[in-house]
Amino acid sequence: MRIRRSLVLPVAMCLAAATLLTTAPPSGADHGGPFHDGDTALLYANIMTGDGAAGSHLDGWLNEHNSDTGFTQIGGFLLYHRPFDCPFGETDCLITHIGYCTEADADAVAFHYNPYYEISIDPRLSYLTWKYGFDFYLDNYQNGDAIIPMAATQALVWAWFSDPETGSTVFSDVAGGFDDPFNWDGLSPSAHTDTSPRVGFHSNEPSPHQWTGTDQELLDGATQAVYDLAVEATAKAGPWTLGQGVGATGVVLTGANGPIEGEIVTFDDGSDDGINVVTDANGFAAWPAGATLATAEGPAGTYETPGDTSDGEEGQNIIITIGEDLVVSINDPAPTTTTTTTTTSTTTTTVVPTTTTTTVPPVVEPPDSEPTPTTTAAGVTATTAAPTTTSLVVEAPEQTTTTAPTTTTTVVAAPAPDVAPPANPQIAAPSFTG
Protein backbone atom coordinates (compact mmCIF):
# COMPACT_ATOMS: atom_id res chain seq x y z
CA MET A 1 0.00 0.00 0.00
CA ARG A 2 1.25 3.46 -0.89
CA ILE A 3 -0.67 6.33 0.69
CA ARG A 4 -0.81 9.44 -1.42
CA ARG A 5 1.07 11.74 0.93
CA SER A 6 0.22 14.91 -0.97
CA LEU A 7 -3.35 14.53 0.29
CA VAL A 8 -2.57 13.72 3.89
CA LEU A 9 -1.70 16.99 5.56
CA PRO A 10 -4.24 19.27 3.85
CA VAL A 11 -7.08 16.87 4.51
CA ALA A 12 -5.90 16.03 7.99
CA MET A 13 -6.37 19.62 8.98
CA CYS A 14 -10.06 19.35 8.31
CA LEU A 15 -11.99 19.41 11.56
CA ALA A 16 -13.92 16.20 10.93
CA ALA A 17 -10.82 14.17 10.21
CA ALA A 18 -8.92 15.65 13.11
CA THR A 19 -11.80 14.92 15.45
CA LEU A 20 -12.02 11.32 14.23
CA LEU A 21 -8.35 10.55 14.57
CA THR A 22 -7.78 12.15 17.95
CA THR A 23 -10.56 10.18 19.64
CA ALA A 24 -10.42 6.55 20.66
CA PRO A 25 -10.87 4.12 17.76
CA PRO A 26 -14.48 3.10 17.27
CA SER A 27 -15.66 -0.22 18.56
CA GLY A 28 -16.42 -3.25 16.45
CA ALA A 29 -14.51 -5.78 14.43
CA ASP A 30 -14.54 -7.63 11.14
CA HIS A 31 -17.43 -9.81 12.24
CA GLY A 32 -19.31 -6.69 13.35
CA GLY A 33 -22.04 -6.36 10.81
CA PRO A 34 -24.18 -6.00 9.07
CA PHE A 35 -22.39 -4.58 6.04
CA HIS A 36 -24.49 -3.45 3.09
CA ASP A 37 -23.80 -2.48 -0.50
CA GLY A 38 -23.07 1.22 -0.55
CA ASP A 39 -21.81 1.45 3.05
CA THR A 40 -18.81 3.76 3.25
CA ALA A 41 -15.46 3.46 4.98
CA LEU A 42 -12.53 5.82 5.54
CA LEU A 43 -8.86 4.84 5.31
CA TYR A 44 -6.90 5.76 8.44
CA ALA A 45 -3.42 7.26 8.23
CA ASN A 46 -1.13 9.06 10.65
CA ILE A 47 -2.07 12.71 10.21
CA MET A 48 1.56 13.89 10.24
CA THR A 49 3.41 11.19 8.30
CA GLY A 50 0.75 9.51 6.20
CA ASP A 51 1.75 6.08 7.49
CA GLY A 52 -0.88 3.40 7.91
CA ALA A 53 -1.90 1.68 11.13
CA ALA A 54 0.97 0.78 13.44
CA GLY A 55 1.97 -2.87 13.55
CA SER A 56 -0.01 -3.88 10.46
CA HIS A 57 2.65 -3.78 7.74
CA LEU A 58 6.33 -3.70 6.85
CA ASP A 59 8.06 -1.02 4.79
CA GLY A 60 9.77 -2.52 1.77
CA TRP A 61 9.47 -4.12 -1.64
CA LEU A 62 8.08 -7.43 -2.87
CA ASN A 63 9.88 -8.99 -5.84
CA GLU A 64 10.38 -6.12 -8.32
CA HIS A 65 7.15 -4.31 -7.46
CA ASN A 66 7.76 -0.55 -7.29
CA SER A 67 11.49 -1.16 -7.70
CA ASP A 68 11.95 2.30 -9.20
CA THR A 69 10.06 4.17 -6.47
CA GLY A 70 10.07 4.44 -2.71
CA PHE A 71 9.10 1.58 -0.42
CA THR A 72 5.56 0.29 -0.13
CA GLN A 73 3.71 -0.32 3.15
CA ILE A 74 2.91 -4.00 2.64
CA GLY A 75 0.17 -5.36 4.86
CA GLY A 76 -3.30 -4.48 6.06
CA PHE A 77 -4.58 -1.04 6.91
CA LEU A 78 -7.21 0.40 9.20
CA LEU A 79 -10.65 1.41 7.94
CA TYR A 80 -13.51 3.12 9.72
CA HIS A 81 -16.84 1.78 8.46
CA ARG A 82 -19.85 4.09 8.63
CA PRO A 83 -23.14 2.14 8.47
CA PHE A 84 -26.16 3.77 6.86
CA ASP A 85 -27.69 4.58 10.23
CA CYS A 86 -24.54 6.25 11.60
CA PRO A 87 -24.87 10.06 11.35
CA PHE A 88 -21.93 11.87 9.81
CA GLY A 89 -19.77 13.53 12.45
CA GLU A 90 -20.42 10.88 15.10
CA THR A 91 -17.74 8.32 15.89
CA ASP A 92 -19.38 6.07 18.47
CA CYS A 93 -21.32 4.21 15.78
CA LEU A 94 -18.34 3.62 13.49
CA ILE A 95 -17.03 0.04 13.07
CA THR A 96 -13.35 -0.75 12.62
CA HIS A 97 -12.06 -3.10 9.91
CA ILE A 98 -8.82 -4.14 8.26
CA GLY A 99 -8.64 -3.78 4.50
CA TYR A 100 -6.25 -5.06 1.83
CA CYS A 101 -5.21 -3.54 -1.50
CA THR A 102 -6.48 -5.19 -4.69
CA GLU A 103 -4.83 -2.76 -7.12
CA ALA A 104 -1.07 -2.90 -6.69
CA ASP A 105 -0.18 -0.08 -9.06
CA ALA A 106 -2.33 2.68 -7.52
CA ASP A 107 -1.92 4.89 -4.45
CA ALA A 108 -4.41 4.75 -1.58
CA VAL A 109 -6.26 7.93 -0.69
CA ALA A 110 -6.71 8.58 3.02
CA PHE A 111 -9.46 10.52 4.80
CA HIS A 112 -12.16 9.93 2.19
CA TYR A 113 -15.33 7.97 2.82
CA ASN A 114 -15.66 5.60 -0.14
CA PRO A 115 -18.59 3.28 -0.92
CA TYR A 116 -18.08 -0.51 -0.85
CA TYR A 117 -19.97 -3.12 -2.87
CA GLU A 118 -20.10 -6.91 -2.51
CA ILE A 119 -18.00 -8.92 -4.96
CA SER A 120 -17.16 -12.56 -5.67
CA ILE A 121 -13.59 -13.42 -4.75
CA ASP A 122 -11.27 -16.42 -4.62
CA PRO A 123 -12.48 -18.34 -1.53
CA ARG A 124 -8.89 -18.61 -0.32
CA LEU A 125 -8.68 -14.82 -0.17
CA SER A 126 -12.09 -14.64 1.46
CA TYR A 127 -10.64 -16.72 4.27
CA LEU A 128 -7.33 -14.82 4.55
CA THR A 129 -8.75 -11.29 4.49
CA TRP A 130 -11.26 -12.28 7.17
CA LYS A 131 -8.89 -14.32 9.35
CA TYR A 132 -6.20 -11.66 9.39
CA GLY A 133 -8.65 -8.84 9.94
CA PHE A 134 -9.28 -6.44 12.79
CA ASP A 135 -9.72 -9.02 15.60
CA PHE A 136 -6.36 -10.57 14.73
CA TYR A 137 -4.74 -7.15 14.42
CA LEU A 138 -6.10 -5.98 17.76
CA ASP A 139 -4.77 -9.07 19.54
CA ASN A 140 -1.31 -8.99 17.95
CA TYR A 141 -0.21 -5.53 16.77
CA GLN A 142 1.37 -4.30 19.99
CA ASN A 143 4.01 -7.04 20.12
CA GLY A 144 4.62 -7.01 16.35
CA ASP A 145 3.11 -10.45 15.73
CA ALA A 146 0.55 -9.12 13.26
CA ILE A 147 3.11 -7.85 10.76
CA ILE A 148 4.31 -11.07 9.10
CA PRO A 149 0.91 -12.72 8.43
CA MET A 150 -0.66 -9.44 7.33
CA ALA A 151 2.22 -8.70 4.93
CA ALA A 152 1.95 -12.24 3.53
CA THR A 153 -1.82 -11.89 3.15
CA GLN A 154 -1.33 -8.71 1.12
CA ALA A 155 1.21 -10.53 -1.06
CA LEU A 156 -1.31 -13.29 -1.81
CA VAL A 157 -4.04 -10.75 -2.60
CA TRP A 158 -1.70 -9.32 -5.22
CA ALA A 159 -0.84 -12.80 -6.54
CA TRP A 160 -4.38 -14.19 -6.73
CA PHE A 161 -6.44 -11.04 -7.34
CA SER A 162 -4.53 -7.94 -8.40
CA ASP A 163 -2.28 -9.55 -11.03
CA PRO A 164 -5.00 -11.55 -12.85
CA GLU A 165 -7.74 -8.92 -12.46
CA THR A 166 -5.96 -5.58 -12.92
CA GLY A 167 -2.86 -6.49 -14.94
CA SER A 168 -0.31 -5.73 -12.23
CA THR A 169 2.87 -7.83 -12.28
CA VAL A 170 3.86 -8.27 -8.64
CA PHE A 171 4.09 -12.06 -9.11
CA SER A 172 3.27 -12.65 -12.75
CA ASP A 173 6.64 -11.33 -14.00
CA VAL A 174 8.75 -13.37 -11.56
CA ALA A 175 10.82 -16.04 -13.30
CA GLY A 176 12.03 -19.47 -12.22
CA GLY A 177 8.62 -20.70 -11.07
CA PHE A 178 8.46 -18.14 -8.26
CA ASP A 179 5.40 -16.54 -9.82
CA ASP A 180 3.56 -19.31 -7.93
CA PRO A 181 3.43 -18.81 -4.13
CA PHE A 182 3.35 -22.60 -3.67
CA ASN A 183 6.99 -22.65 -4.81
CA TRP A 184 8.12 -20.30 -2.02
CA ASP A 185 8.67 -22.93 0.65
CA GLY A 186 12.20 -22.43 1.98
CA LEU A 187 12.85 -19.47 -0.35
CA SER A 188 15.63 -17.14 0.81
CA PRO A 189 14.62 -13.60 -0.18
CA SER A 190 16.92 -11.50 -2.30
CA ALA A 191 18.88 -8.76 -0.58
CA HIS A 192 17.70 -5.27 -1.38
CA THR A 193 21.15 -4.52 -2.80
CA ASP A 194 21.03 -7.48 -5.20
CA THR A 195 20.70 -6.80 -8.89
CA SER A 196 17.35 -7.38 -10.54
CA PRO A 197 15.40 -9.55 -10.76
CA ARG A 198 14.88 -9.94 -7.05
CA VAL A 199 12.38 -12.27 -5.38
CA GLY A 200 10.76 -12.23 -1.94
CA PHE A 201 10.51 -9.37 0.55
CA HIS A 202 13.49 -7.04 0.65
CA SER A 203 14.13 -3.61 2.15
CA ASN A 204 16.73 -1.25 3.52
CA GLU A 205 14.41 -0.11 6.33
CA PRO A 206 11.69 -2.68 6.96
CA SER A 207 11.29 -2.74 10.72
CA PRO A 208 8.33 -0.92 12.21
CA HIS A 209 8.48 0.19 15.81
CA GLN A 210 6.56 -2.84 17.08
CA TRP A 211 8.92 -5.47 15.61
CA THR A 212 11.34 -6.82 18.19
CA GLY A 213 13.48 -9.08 15.97
CA THR A 214 16.10 -8.26 13.35
CA ASP A 215 15.36 -6.87 9.91
CA GLN A 216 16.44 -10.12 8.26
CA GLU A 217 14.21 -12.17 10.53
CA LEU A 218 11.26 -10.03 9.48
CA LEU A 219 12.01 -10.38 5.75
CA ASP A 220 12.70 -14.11 6.00
CA GLY A 221 9.56 -14.68 8.06
CA ALA A 222 7.30 -12.73 5.70
CA THR A 223 8.71 -14.53 2.65
CA GLN A 224 8.12 -17.99 4.18
CA ALA A 225 4.66 -16.93 5.33
CA VAL A 226 3.61 -16.40 1.71
CA TYR A 227 3.90 -20.16 1.18
CA ASP A 228 2.56 -21.08 4.62
CA LEU A 229 -0.57 -18.96 4.20
CA ALA A 230 -1.14 -20.21 0.66
CA VAL A 231 -1.34 -23.75 2.08
CA GLU A 232 -3.48 -22.63 5.01
CA ALA A 233 -5.89 -20.71 2.79
CA THR A 234 -6.33 -23.67 0.46
CA ALA A 235 -7.21 -25.97 3.36
CA LYS A 236 -9.57 -23.44 4.95
CA ALA A 237 -11.17 -21.80 1.92
CA GLY A 238 -14.70 -20.56 2.53
CA PRO A 239 -17.58 -20.67 2.77
CA TRP A 240 -17.81 -22.58 6.04
CA THR A 241 -20.68 -24.58 7.53
CA LEU A 242 -21.19 -25.85 11.08
CA GLY A 243 -23.44 -28.88 11.46
CA GLN A 244 -24.52 -31.51 13.93
CA GLY A 245 -22.28 -34.58 13.85
CA VAL A 246 -23.34 -38.20 13.46
CA GLY A 247 -25.01 -39.38 16.62
CA ALA A 248 -25.23 -35.79 17.92
CA THR A 249 -22.02 -36.35 19.91
CA GLY A 250 -20.45 -33.16 18.56
CA VAL A 251 -20.43 -30.64 15.73
CA VAL A 252 -18.46 -30.62 12.47
CA LEU A 253 -16.92 -27.53 10.84
CA THR A 254 -16.51 -27.85 7.08
CA GLY A 255 -15.16 -25.58 4.34
CA ALA A 256 -15.10 -25.63 0.56
CA ASN A 257 -12.20 -28.11 0.53
CA GLY A 258 -13.15 -30.36 3.45
CA PRO A 259 -12.97 -30.38 7.26
CA ILE A 260 -11.64 -27.28 9.02
CA GLU A 261 -9.02 -28.11 11.63
CA GLY A 262 -7.72 -25.93 14.43
CA GLU A 263 -10.63 -23.47 14.76
CA ILE A 264 -12.48 -22.62 17.95
CA VAL A 265 -16.07 -23.68 18.56
CA THR A 266 -17.64 -22.00 21.58
CA PHE A 267 -20.24 -24.06 23.44
CA ASP A 268 -22.83 -22.28 25.56
CA ASP A 269 -23.20 -24.12 28.85
CA GLY A 270 -24.73 -21.26 30.80
CA SER A 271 -21.40 -19.89 32.04
CA ASP A 272 -20.23 -16.36 31.22
CA ASP A 273 -17.58 -17.36 28.67
CA GLY A 274 -18.83 -20.77 27.57
CA ILE A 275 -16.46 -23.62 26.72
CA ASN A 276 -14.01 -23.32 23.83
CA VAL A 277 -13.13 -26.49 21.94
CA VAL A 278 -10.67 -26.64 19.02
CA THR A 279 -11.74 -28.70 16.02
CA ASP A 280 -9.69 -31.79 15.23
CA ALA A 281 -8.44 -33.02 11.85
CA ASN A 282 -11.99 -34.07 10.96
CA GLY A 283 -13.42 -30.65 11.85
CA PHE A 284 -15.06 -32.28 14.89
CA ALA A 285 -15.65 -30.74 18.33
CA ALA A 286 -17.50 -32.81 20.96
CA TRP A 287 -20.46 -31.44 22.89
CA PRO A 288 -19.41 -30.71 26.48
CA ALA A 289 -21.79 -31.80 29.20
CA GLY A 290 -24.59 -29.29 29.69
CA ALA A 291 -23.92 -27.33 26.49
CA THR A 292 -26.95 -26.33 24.43
CA LEU A 293 -25.54 -24.18 21.61
CA ALA A 294 -22.35 -24.32 19.53
CA THR A 295 -21.03 -21.23 17.73
CA ALA A 296 -18.12 -20.76 15.34
CA GLU A 297 -17.21 -17.73 13.30
CA GLY A 298 -16.35 -18.01 9.61
CA PRO A 299 -15.78 -15.84 6.55
CA ALA A 300 -18.82 -14.33 4.85
CA GLY A 301 -19.15 -11.54 2.27
CA THR A 302 -16.31 -9.54 0.69
CA TYR A 303 -16.80 -5.88 -0.26
CA GLU A 304 -14.62 -3.68 -2.48
CA THR A 305 -14.28 0.04 -3.14
CA PRO A 306 -12.74 1.68 -6.21
CA GLY A 307 -11.08 4.03 -3.73
CA ASP A 308 -11.57 7.16 -5.82
CA THR A 309 -12.06 10.59 -4.27
CA SER A 310 -15.28 12.55 -4.45
CA ASP A 311 -13.54 14.71 -7.06
CA GLY A 312 -13.03 11.69 -9.29
CA GLU A 313 -9.33 11.32 -8.57
CA GLU A 314 -8.34 7.67 -8.97
CA GLY A 315 -7.42 5.79 -5.83
CA GLN A 316 -6.50 2.27 -4.84
CA ASN A 317 -9.09 -0.51 -4.75
CA ILE A 318 -9.54 -1.97 -1.25
CA ILE A 319 -11.43 -5.02 0.04
CA ILE A 320 -13.00 -5.88 3.39
CA THR A 321 -14.24 -9.38 4.29
CA ILE A 322 -16.97 -9.67 6.90
CA GLY A 323 -17.39 -12.63 9.23
CA GLU A 324 -20.55 -14.42 10.30
CA ASP A 325 -21.57 -16.58 13.25
CA LEU A 326 -22.43 -20.23 12.51
CA VAL A 327 -24.75 -21.72 15.15
CA VAL A 328 -25.92 -25.27 15.94
CA SER A 329 -28.37 -26.27 18.68
CA ILE A 330 -28.04 -29.46 20.68
CA ASN A 331 -31.58 -30.24 19.51
CA ASP A 332 -30.74 -29.98 15.82
CA PRO A 333 -31.20 -33.36 14.12
CA ALA A 334 -28.13 -35.45 13.56
CA PRO A 335 -27.45 -36.85 10.10
CA THR A 336 -28.83 -40.36 9.64
CA THR A 337 -26.61 -43.32 8.92
CA THR A 338 -27.51 -45.60 6.02
CA THR A 339 -26.51 -49.23 5.44
CA THR A 340 -25.63 -49.72 1.80
CA THR A 341 -26.50 -53.11 0.24
CA THR A 342 -25.11 -54.21 -3.10
CA THR A 343 -27.46 -56.51 -5.08
CA THR A 344 -26.31 -58.52 -8.10
CA SER A 345 -28.98 -59.48 -10.67
CA THR A 346 -28.23 -61.97 -13.49
CA THR A 347 -30.17 -61.96 -16.76
CA THR A 348 -29.76 -65.02 -19.02
CA THR A 349 -30.90 -65.02 -22.64
CA THR A 350 -31.24 -68.43 -24.43
CA VAL A 351 -31.30 -68.58 -28.22
CA VAL A 352 -33.22 -71.58 -29.67
CA PRO A 353 -31.06 -73.37 -32.30
CA THR A 354 -32.23 -73.24 -35.92
CA THR A 355 -32.63 -76.55 -37.84
CA THR A 356 -32.17 -76.46 -41.62
CA THR A 357 -33.67 -79.30 -43.77
CA THR A 358 -32.36 -79.85 -47.32
CA THR A 359 -34.59 -81.92 -49.73
CA VAL A 360 -32.56 -84.14 -52.09
CA PRO A 361 -34.17 -85.18 -55.43
CA PRO A 362 -34.83 -88.96 -55.78
CA VAL A 363 -32.28 -91.23 -57.42
CA VAL A 364 -33.39 -92.40 -60.93
CA GLU A 365 -32.34 -95.98 -61.76
CA PRO A 366 -31.61 -96.96 -65.47
CA PRO A 367 -33.99 -99.51 -67.17
CA ASP A 368 -32.99 -103.21 -67.15
CA SER A 369 -33.79 -103.86 -70.91
CA GLU A 370 -31.09 -104.35 -73.52
CA PRO A 371 -30.58 -101.70 -76.20
CA THR A 372 -33.12 -102.00 -79.04
CA PRO A 373 -31.67 -102.34 -82.53
CA THR A 374 -33.05 -99.99 -85.16
CA THR A 375 -33.16 -100.67 -88.88
CA THR A 376 -32.78 -97.76 -91.29
CA ALA A 377 -33.80 -97.47 -94.84
CA ALA A 378 -30.29 -98.17 -96.02
CA GLY A 379 -30.35 -101.52 -94.34
CA VAL A 380 -27.85 -100.51 -91.78
CA THR A 381 -28.53 -101.73 -88.34
CA ALA A 382 -27.83 -99.18 -85.55
CA THR A 383 -27.82 -99.79 -81.88
CA THR A 384 -29.09 -97.07 -79.62
CA ALA A 385 -27.68 -97.19 -76.08
CA ALA A 386 -29.88 -96.40 -73.24
CA PRO A 387 -29.14 -92.96 -71.74
CA THR A 388 -26.92 -92.86 -68.70
CA THR A 389 -28.59 -91.72 -65.56
CA THR A 390 -26.42 -90.01 -62.89
CA SER A 391 -27.52 -90.13 -59.31
CA LEU A 392 -26.51 -87.10 -57.10
CA VAL A 393 -26.64 -87.66 -53.41
CA VAL A 394 -26.37 -84.53 -51.24
CA GLU A 395 -25.72 -85.03 -47.58
CA ALA A 396 -27.74 -82.81 -45.32
CA PRO A 397 -25.54 -80.27 -43.40
CA GLU A 398 -24.92 -80.73 -39.73
CA GLN A 399 -27.40 -79.02 -37.51
CA THR A 400 -25.80 -76.08 -35.65
CA THR A 401 -27.05 -74.68 -32.35
CA THR A 402 -25.85 -71.17 -31.41
CA THR A 403 -26.17 -69.99 -27.81
CA ALA A 404 -25.69 -66.27 -27.08
CA PRO A 405 -23.22 -65.42 -24.29
CA THR A 406 -24.64 -64.84 -20.82
CA THR A 407 -25.11 -61.13 -20.08
CA THR A 408 -24.79 -60.15 -16.43
CA THR A 409 -26.11 -56.77 -15.31
CA THR A 410 -24.97 -55.58 -11.85
CA VAL A 411 -27.18 -53.03 -10.15
CA VAL A 412 -25.44 -51.14 -7.34
CA ALA A 413 -27.63 -49.26 -4.94
CA ALA A 414 -26.48 -45.64 -4.74
CA PRO A 415 -25.18 -44.75 -1.27
CA ALA A 416 -27.21 -42.22 0.60
CA PRO A 417 -25.44 -38.87 0.99
CA ASP A 418 -23.44 -38.44 4.15
CA VAL A 419 -25.47 -36.00 5.84
CA ALA A 420 -23.15 -35.17 7.57
CA PRO A 421 -15.97 -10.97 19.76
CA PRO A 422 -14.27 -10.41 21.81
CA ALA A 423 -15.84 -7.41 23.55
CA ASN A 424 -15.70 -4.35 21.40
CA PRO A 425 -12.39 -2.72 22.33
CA GLN A 426 -11.85 0.95 22.92
CA ILE A 427 -8.21 1.59 22.05
CA ALA A 428 -6.28 4.68 21.25
CA ALA A 429 -5.89 5.24 17.52
CA PRO A 430 -2.65 3.52 16.54
CA SER A 431 -0.15 5.74 14.76
CA PHE A 432 3.47 5.65 13.90
CA THR A 433 6.06 7.19 11.66
CA GLY A 434 7.08 4.72 8.94
Secondary structure, 3 states (H helix, E strand, C coil): CCECHHHHHHHHCCHHHHHHHHCCCCCCCCCCCCCCCCCEEEECCCCCCCCCCCCCEEEEEECCCCCCCCCEEEECEEEEEECCCCCCCCCCCCEEEEEEECCCCCCECCCCEEECEEECCCHHHHHHHHHCCHHHHHHHCCCCCCHHHHHHHHHHHHHHHHHHHHCCCCCCCCCCCCCCHHHCCCCCCCCCCCCCCCCCEECCCCCCCCCCCCHHHHHHHHHHHHHHHHHHHHHCCCCCEEEECHHHCEEEEEECCEECCCCEEEEECCCCCCEEEECCCCCEEECCCCCCEEEEEEEEEEEEECCCCCCCCCCCCEEEEEEEEEEEECCCCCCCCCCCCEEEEEECCCCCCECCCCCCCCCCCCCCCCCCEEECCCCCEEECCCCCCCCCCCCCCCCECCCCCCEEEEEECCCCCCCCCCCCCCCCCCCCCC
